[in-house]
Amino acid sequence: MNQNDLLQGTLELLILRVLASGERHGYGIAKRIEQVSGNTFLVKMGSLYPALNRLESKAYVNSYWGQTDTGRKAKIYALTDDGRRQIETETNLWDGYVNGINRILKNA
Amino acid sequence: MLWIEQLIRKLRHLTKEKSFNEELDEEMNAHLEIMIEENMKDGMSPEKARKEAFKRFGNVEALKESCDESWGVRILSDLNQDLKFATRKIKKHFLFSIAAVLSLGIGIGSVTALFSIFNTVRFQTLPVPEAENLREIRVINPRVRSAATRGNTQELPGGRRMANVVNYRTLLEFQKLSPNIGEVLGFAEINGSGIRVNEQSAGANAMMVSGNFFSGLQVDPLFGRNINVNDDKMGAAQVAVISYNYWKQHFSDKTTAVGSILYLNKIAFEIIGVLPEGFNGPLHVKKIGVYIPLAMQPLVHDLQLMNETHFWISPIVRLTTPITENAAKSYLTEALERSLPIESLQISNNSSGPRQVIIESRGGISSTENSSSNVSSGPPPPLFEVRFLEGKQGVMNQTDRFEIYFNILIITASLILLAACSNLAGMLLARGIASKGETTTKLALGAGKIRVMRQSLIESAILSISGGILGWLILLLGKSTILKTYSSVYRNLELDGPNDYRVLLFGIAATLLAGFVFGITPAIQSYRTNLIEGMRSKNTRIRWFNVGPLFVSSQIAFATLLIICTLLVSRSIHHLNNIELGYAKENVMSFQLVIHSSVYKPTQIYSLMNQVTDSLSMLPGVSSVSSSDVPLLSGMRRTGQNIVSMEVKETEDIPVRTLTVTEHFLDTVGMSLVDGRGFLPTDTPESEPVVIINETFAKTFFTTPNPINKHFRLRNRDYRVVGIVKDFKYEDLRMENGPAILLCASQTPPNRFRTKRLCFQLKTHGDDLQMAKSITEAIRKIDSEVPLRNLRTIETKYSDSISREKFAASLLFFFSAIGIILSFIGIYSLISFTVNQRLRDIGIRRALGANFQQSIAFIFKSSMVMIFIGLLIGTATMAIVGKHLTEYLYEVEVWDAYTLIITGASVFTISAFATIIPSIRASRIHPMDTLRYE
C-alpha cells in the first residue's frame, strides 16, 4: 500500500474520531489530533483541508459558519450519522490491520 | 441512499464553484488568524507569529486546488471552463462558425436524407421468411414477339425478346415442378381498376395472384384467411384479400372488414382476410391493396384464362429444394417449351429475318430497339430460355432510371459532406496555427497539454455536433420535400421509409473525427516544438498546408462542375418552357376514362363517349368538348405504317402518328388549320373517309404544294386529305415533329377505334378546381365506377412533364450554391492563412519600398494557379458527368460555350474576391507593425 494512501485514510479516520467528541473548526481539529497523539502527529494544512473536503463530499461531515471561543468567525465541522457509522467501519479495519502487522512482527 | 446524497453534494459543489473558492479563502484566513493568535499567546512577536503561521500553512493556492479536487468533480468543472472558453472563441469567429455549421449541417442532412431514401429503394427486402430464395423468372420465347403482352419486354441481341410475363398454361406447367425446384407463384397487376367499398370508391393498386401465392411466400393473414388453391379455380367463389394499410384506410375494425363486399370493376368480391402489417405485395416500392385469385381474370379483364397468346402473369419461384440455379432453370425451360404449342417454332422461323416492330403503346411498356442489324456469328441462341433475377427485394419495374439519377445525387451530397469536412479541417488548422503563440504561452505558463488539446477538441466538437443537429433538422424537412417532388415525377412509387440514423451518426462521427484530428494537430505541434522557440517565432510551417491548395483546387473543381450542370439544366428548362405545342395550354382540361372490356363492349364505347360529351357540354364554363383515343402529352402514342398512294412521294417506311378525334377537337384544344377544313357533322361512316394531316406529313408524303383532296391508303383504307394543321406535340414535349394525322372518330368503326382509354378535352373558362369538381360529378352521374384518370389542364401536364428537369435544376442550384460557398470559405481561409504567414515578408518588402500590389502579387499568383487548376479539373470532369446529364438537356449541348464562359467568369470572380479580402486586410497593416509583431 502506498504510504500516502495509508496516511490519508488514517487522517480521515482521526478527523472523524476527533469530531465524534464534538464540533470543531479546522484549526481545532488539527490541534486536537496533535495534543491527543502527544505531538506524534503533526497535521499539515495541505492534508487537513483536502481531507475535510473529501469527508464533506462523502457526506460524513457537515460544515457551517459559526463562532470560535474567542468570538471569531470560522467554519465549523460536525459529524453526520453516516460519519459516525464510518468511524466504526474504519476502526474495525484499522484494528484488523494493526493486529495483522503485530502478529507478523511478533511471530515471523 | 448515501450515494445519492453524495452525488447531490458534488453537484452542489460544482454549481457554486465560485463561492466555494471564496469560502475556502475565508476559511484559510480564519485559520491563519487563529494560528497567529495562538502563536502570539505563546509569546512570539506579531511578525514572527505571522511568519511561523504562514510557514506551517504551506502553498495556499496548491491547497485550494487539492481541496477542489477532493470533491472528485474537478474534470467536470474544467470541462465547464473549457466549454465557456470554446463558446467565447466561437462567438469571436462567428462568421466562420456559422459557415462551418451550415456546411456541415447541409452535408450531413442531405446525405442522410438521400441515403435513407436510397436504402428504401435499394435494400428493402420483402418482409417474408427466406426472401433470399425468391427469384423473378424472365422468359425468352419466340411467341412473346407476336403476342399481346401486359408486362415489360426487352429486346435481346439475335432478335430474341425477353418478357417478365407468361401465359396461364405456362404458369400451370411451372407449378408442376414444385417437387423439383420449389413453388412457382404467379401474379398480375390489374391496371386501372375501379374499386368500391361500402358504397364509396376506394381506389388502390389491385392484383391477381395464384392460389399458392400467399402460402408460397409464407405470409399468414392477420385475421381471416388467405386466398388458397381452391379459390383459384374457374367458378370458385369470388373472394379478395386486402392489405393492412387498405384495411386501416377503409374499415373501422375487423368485424366490418372480413365478410364485407368489395366491388372491383363492378364485380363483387367477398373479403376473406387481411394481410399482416408491412406486407405490401410482391412489387418493389409499389404497394398493393387488394388481391383476388388469378382465375378471376375473365371477370375483370377481357381475355380468357387459357388464351395462349395472352402473356400476362409474372412468375416468381421460391427455390426450396437444394438444386443449383442452372438445374432449376433447365427444368423451367423444359416446362416452358412443353407449355407452348409446336406451331410457335414455325412462327419464330418466319420472323427471324430483319423486321421492324410496330409500336402501339397500350397497356404495357415496350422498349423497342431495331434489332435487325444484330447478326451474330456462331450457333444461334436457344429459342426458349429462362433467366433468373434476384427476387428478395420484390419484382422491380421502374427503379432503374431512378437509380442512376439518385446515384448522382448521393455522390454530390457525399462530396459536399467531404468538402464541408475538409473546410472545417482547413479552417481549424489555420486558426490553430494562427493561435500557436497563444498555445505555446499557455503551455509555458504550466497548462497541461491534455487540457490545451481538450480546449480545441471541445470547440470542434461543438461545431460538429451543431452541424449534426442542423443536419437532423434538414433531414426532417428536406426528406419530405424530396419525396414530394419525386412522387410527382415518378408516380406510384412508395419511397418513404424509415430515416437511416446510422448515416446521420456516421456524418456526425466523420465531422467529429475531422474536427478532432485537425483541431488537435496544431496543439500537438505546439507541444512538440520548443516552447521558447514557439513563442518567439511564428514561422513554423505545418506540412498539411502543402496540400491545402489541393483541397481548395478540388473544391473549386467541384463548384465549377455544379455550376456548369446548373446552368445547362436551367438553359434547357428555358427552352422547354417555350416549346411551341401546336395547341393551347391555357383553359384546356383533359381527362381519361379507363374502359374495361368486361364492362363496356366495343360497340358501347361510342355511346358512352357521346353521353359524356353531351353532359359535359351542358356544364357552365365549358365552351367545347371533344374526345380522342390517345391522350396528349401522356407518353403514349399510336402509329401506323406503310402509307401508300399514287400521289404519295416515294418514301421509306416512316411511322406516322395517328390520333382519332371527334368533330370539335381542333376548336377545343386550339389547333390551327393552315389550310382546308376541320371535321364536320357530314363526315359520317357512310361518307368518304377524310383525314387532317400536319405540315410535316404534307412535306414528307406529298410533292404537290397543296395536298388538299389528295388520297393515301393506311391500314387498308383510303383517306382523302381535307385539312392541314400546324405541327403539334403528341406524346411528349421533347419529341421531334414527325408526320402525324388526325382521323375522324365518327368515321372509325368501333373495332378500329379500339382503346382502353377514352380521352376527353374541354375548353373551359373559370376556376380549374371548381371545373374539375363538376366534371367528376357529371361523370359519376353517368357511371359511378368507371375509373377517371389524370383530370388536369394541359398547362399542368406541360409543367409536370418538365418537372423532372425542374427538380434536377433546383437540386443542382442548391448544391452549386453550397459548393460555391464552400469553396469561397476554403479559398478565404487558406489565403488569410498564407497572408498571415507572409506578413513578415510583406512588411520587409514594403519597408524596402515595394508598393502594395507588388507585395501581395505573389499571393495572388498562387491563388490564381489554384483557381485555374480547379476550373480545368471541373470542366474536364464534365466529360464524365455530361453523359448522365444529356438526359436532362433539351436543345443544349453539354459543351455549351455560353455556359462555360459564364461559369468560368463567375467562379473566377468569386474566387478572386475571396483572395482580395484577406490581402486588403494585410495591406492595411503598417510595415513597421508587421516587423514589430515578430
Interface residues (C-beta under 8 A of the other chain):
Chain A: H25 G26 Y27 K44 M45 G46 Y49 P50 A51 L52 N53 R54 E56 S57 K58 A59 T68 T70 R72 K73 A74 K75 D82
Chain B: L2 E5 Q6 R9 K10 H13 E23 L24 E26 E27 M28 A30 H31 E33 I34 M35 E37 E38 R56 F57 G58 N59 A62 L63 S66 C67 D68 E69 S70 W71 G72
